[in-house]
Structure formats: C-alpha cells, structure tokens
Amino acid sequence: QITDPEYSTLAFLKGLKQVDGWQDMPLTVAAQTVQVSAYPDHYAQWEQLAADLVAQHWNS
C-alpha cells in the first residue's frame, strides 16, 4: 500500500491534519512529525521544486 501514490498521499494528509500548527512549521519539521523518518532533512532538497510545481499548476 505504501507504494501506491493515492494511498500514501491520503495517509500522509490524514496524519498531517492531526499535527497542531503544521501550517506554521517548516516543511521538514511537519513532514518529520508525520513520518518519523530516519532522515528528517531528506526532503528539504526538493522543497523549492515542489513549491514551484504547485505555483505553476495550482488552479490551472
């Protein structure tokens, strides 16, 4: 199931909703709070690319 993008996304979002104040956290802190990864800063390298993609495609 964890390799299914829809399942993984929904599971992450469900966990994120349970984190108080996630909107005000740095991306890596919010993600780590949900995922409890052994590599807490791993996704930081993709943060700008993800923000650019969302800005480009949101409401398009």
C-alpha positions in Angstrom: 0.0 0.0 0.0 2.8 2.5 0.8 4.0 2.4 -2.8 0.5 3.4 -4.1 0.7 7.2 -4.5 -3.0 7.8 -3.7 -2.9 5.7 -0.5 0.4 7.3 0.6 -0.8 10.8 0.0 -4.1 10.3 1.8 -2.3 8.6 4.7 0.2 11.5 5.0 -2.6 14.1 4.8 -4.6 12.3 7.4 -1.5 12.3 9.7 -0.7 15.9 9.0 -4.2 17.1 10.0 -3.5 15.7 13.4 -0.4 17.9 13.9 -1.3 21.1 15.7 0.2 24.1 14.0 1.6 22.3 11.0 0.8 25.3 8.7 3.4 27.3 10.6 6.1 24.7 10.7 9.0 24.4 8.3 8.2 21.7 5.7 10.8 19.3 7.0 9.5 19.6 10.6 5.9 19.0 9.5 6.9 16.0 7.4 9.1 14.6 10.1 6.4 14.9 12.7 4.1 12.8 10.5 6.6 10.3 9.0 9.2 10.0 11.8 11.9 9.3 9.2 15.4 8.2 9.9 16.5 11.0 7.6 14.5 14.0 8.8 16.0 16.5 6.4 15.9 14.3 3.3 13.0 16.2 1.6 14.4 19.6 2.2 16.4 19.4 -1.1 13.1 19.2 -3.0 11.2 21.9 -1.2 11.7 24.7 -3.8 11.0 22.4 -6.7 7.8 21.3 -5.1 6.7 24.9 -4.4 7.5 25.9 -8.0 5.4 23.0 -9.3 2.4 23.8 -7.1 2.6 27.5 -8.1 2.8 26.6 -11.8 -0.1 24.1 -11.7 -2.4 25.2 -8.9 -5.8 26.2 -10.4 -4.5 25.8 -14.0 
